[in-house]
Amino acid sequence: MSARFVRAPVGVRRRWNTAAVDDRDQQTKRADKIRGLLAKANNDGATPAEAESYTEAALRLMAKWNIAHRDLREHSVIEERSLDFTMFGRAQYGVARLAVMVARVFGCTGLRRELGDGNVGRVVLFGRAAALDDAEMLIHHLVPQLMRDVARDKPRSRKSYAVAWADRVAGRLVELQEVVYSESNALVPTTTDADRAMTERYSVVASPRFRADSASFHQGRAAGTDADLDQVRLDAAG
């Protein structure tokens, strides 16, 4: 079961999905079990009766765990994509932060890359192609809203404002995601494979904490609470 971003019809409130999963590797482990059964079914040494039995067992588990054929095909096919938000000036840190947090909703992961030129808005994302496509679509839906809010509110610190806006919107998306996945009895997209690919490619260093401007931070959080998510829906799609 994978997340899919779609634009909802006008007038229809956006809904999200995400079921709480104690073990974040659970989906990957279940998919591996199903792949193992299908491999046995396709083994040249399996008799027709054995092949049928393994296939039936795999199909039963796929139905039980809401795992689609697409999830099995996409195993460990992780792509890397770069996004550049340096054009947003002093808000670029918050925009980059938003991109990374949105990506995680779709089972992707990411980090900011600083190249020594003073810019903090470059992001590298890791994930499966379809999930990255959906994450980018949602990012590009949200970023214009953030920048319109910045222009409207004229905060003293654009960085503090954008960080607070991003954190609040990401929190709302996760809450909505949890509701939809729970209602669909679906598994949360796991970031396990994407995290592994990222750490193999880059040395991940924790970002230094910055001192937020209190007034700007509260402005951004309030604006993020009011951000328009009604035209967005996250479906649990097979």
C-alpha positions in Angstrom: 0.0 0.0 0.0 1.5 3.3 -1.0 0.6 6.9 -0.6 -0.6 8.9 -3.6 -1.1 12.7 -3.8 -4.2 13.9 -5.7 -5.9 17.2 -6.0 -9.4 17.0 -4.5 -12.4 18.5 -6.3 -13.3 22.0 -5.4 -15.6 22.1 -2.3 -14.4 18.7 -1.1 -12.3 18.8 2.1 -8.9 17.2 1.9 -8.3 14.0 3.8 -5.2 12.2 4.7 -4.1 8.8 5.8 -1.6 7.2 8.1 -1.9 4.3 10.5 0.4 4.2 13.5 2.9 1.4 13.1 5.1 0.5 16.1 7.8 -1.2 13.9 8.8 1.1 11.1 10.3 -1.8 9.2 7.1 -3.8 9.3 5.9 -3.1 5.8 9.3 -3.9 4.3 9.5 -7.2 6.2 6.0 -8.2 5.1 6.8 -7.4 1.5 10.0 -9.5 1.7 8.0 -12.5 3.1 5.6 -12.2 0.1 8.5 -11.9 -2.4 10.0 -15.1 -0.8 6.8 -17.0 -1.4 6.6 -15.8 -5.0 10.2 -16.7 -5.6 9.5 -20.3 -4.4 6.5 -20.5 -6.6 8.6 -19.5 -9.6 11.5 -21.8 -8.7 12.2 -24.4 -11.5 12.3 -27.1 -8.9 8.8 -26.5 -7.6 6.1 -28.9 -8.6 2.8 -27.4 -10.1 1.1 -28.1 -6.8 3.8 -26.4 -4.8 3.9 -23.4 -7.1 0.1 -23.0 -6.7 0.3 -23.4 -3.0 3.1 -20.7 -2.7 1.2 -18.3 -5.0 -2.0 -18.7 -3.0 -0.2 -18.1 0.2 1.4 -14.9 -1.2 -1.9 -13.6 -2.5 -3.6 -14.2 0.9 -0.9 -12.2 2.7 -1.1 -9.4 0.1 -4.8 -9.1 0.8 -4.4 -9.4 4.6 -1.6 -6.8 4.7 -2.9 -4.5 2.0 0.3 -4.8 -0.1 0.0 -4.2 -3.8 2.0 -5.7 -6.7 3.5 -2.3 -7.2 5.0 -2.3 -3.7 6.7 -5.6 -4.5 8.1 -4.4 -7.8 9.5 -1.2 -6.3 11.6 -2.9 -3.6 14.8 -0.9 -3.0 14.5 1.0 -6.2 15.5 4.3 -4.6 16.1 7.5 -6.6 17.9 10.7 -5.6 16.5 14.1 -6.6 17.7 17.6 -5.9 15.6 20.6 -5.3 16.8 24.2 -5.1 15.0 26.8 -3.1 17.8 29.3 -2.8 15.7 31.8 -4.8 13.5 32.3 -1.7 16.2 34.3 0.1 15.8 34.5 3.9 12.9 32.1 3.8 14.8 29.4 2.0 15.7 27.5 5.1 12.1 27.1 6.1 11.1 26.1 2.5 13.8 23.4 2.5 12.6 22.2 5.9 9.0 22.0 4.5 10.2 19.9 1.5 12.0 17.4 3.7 9.1 17.0 6.1 6.6 16.6 3.2 8.8 14.0 1.6 8.7 11.8 4.8 4.9 11.7 4.5 5.3 9.7 1.3 7.9 7.3 2.6 10.8 9.4 1.3 13.6 11.1 3.2 15.9 14.0 2.6 18.5 16.5 3.8 19.7 20.0 3.2 23.0 20.5 1.4 25.1 23.5 2.2 27.9 24.2 -0.4 29.7 26.9 1.5 28.1 29.8 -0.4 25.8 30.9 2.5 22.7 29.3 0.9 20.7 26.8 3.0 17.9 26.0 0.5 19.3 23.1 -1.4 17.6 19.8 -0.7 18.3 16.2 -1.7 15.4 13.7 -1.6 15.6 9.9 -1.7 12.6 7.6 -2.4 10.8 5.6 -5.0 10.0 7.4 -8.2 6.2 7.5 -7.8 6.5 8.6 -4.1 9.0 11.4 -5.1 6.6 12.6 -7.9 3.8 12.9 -5.4 5.9 14.6 -2.7 7.2 17.1 -5.3 3.6 17.8 -6.4 2.5 18.6 -2.8 5.7 20.6 -2.2 4.9 22.8 -5.2 1.4 23.2 -4.0 2.4 24.4 -0.6 5.4 26.6 -1.3 3.5 29.4 -3.1 1.1 29.5 -0.1 4.0 30.0 2.2 5.6 32.7 0.2 2.2 34.5 -0.2 1.8 34.4 3.6 5.4 35.8 4.0 4.6 38.7 1.7 1.3 39.4 3.4 2.5 39.3 7.0 6.0 40.9 6.4 7.6 39.2 9.5 10.7 40.6 11.0 12.5 37.3 10.5 11.5 35.4 7.3 13.5 32.4 8.4 11.7 32.1 11.8 8.4 32.6 10.1 9.0 30.0 7.4 10.3 27.4 9.8 7.2 27.8 12.0 4.9 27.7 9.0 6.6 24.6 7.7 6.5 22.8 11.1 2.8 23.6 11.6 1.7 22.5 8.1 3.8 19.3 8.3 2.1 18.5 11.7 -1.3 19.0 10.2 -0.4 16.7 7.2 0.8 14.0 9.6 -2.4 14.2 11.6 -4.6 14.0 8.5 -2.5 11.2 7.2 -3.0 9.2 10.3 -6.7 9.5 10.1 -6.9 8.3 6.5 -4.5 5.4 6.8 -6.3 4.3 10.0 -9.7 4.4 8.2 -8.3 2.5 5.3 -6.5 0.0 7.6 -3.4 0.7 5.5 0.3 0.7 6.5 2.3 3.9 6.8 4.8 4.3 4.0 8.2 3.4 5.6 11.3 5.5 5.0 13.6 2.6 5.8 15.0 2.0 2.3 15.2 5.8 1.6 17.1 6.4 4.9 19.5 3.7 4.1 20.2 5.0 0.6 20.7 8.6 2.0 23.2 7.5 4.7 25.2 5.5 2.2 25.4 8.5 -0.1 26.0 11.3 2.3 27.3 11.9 5.8 24.3 13.2 7.7 25.2 15.9 10.2 22.7 17.4 12.5 21.8 21.0 11.7 22.9 23.6 14.3 19.9 25.1 16.2 19.1 28.6 15.3 17.7 31.3 17.5 14.2 32.1 16.4 12.6 35.5 16.5 9.6 34.9 18.8 7.1 37.2 17.2 7.9 36.0 13.7 7.7 32.4 14.8 4.3 32.9 16.3 3.1 34.7 13.1 4.3 31.8 11.0 2.7 29.2 13.2 -0.6 31.0 13.0 -0.4 31.3 9.3 0.5 27.6 9.0 -2.6 26.7 11.0 -4.7 28.6 8.5 -2.9 27.3 5.4 -5.3 25.9 2.8 -5.2 22.1 2.7 -8.8 21.6 1.6 -7.8 21.0 -2.1 -5.3 18.3 -1.2 -6.0 14.7 -0.4 -3.7 11.8 0.4 -5.1 8.5 -0.7 -3.9 5.1 0.4 -3.6 3.7 -3.1 -2.6 0.3 -4.2 
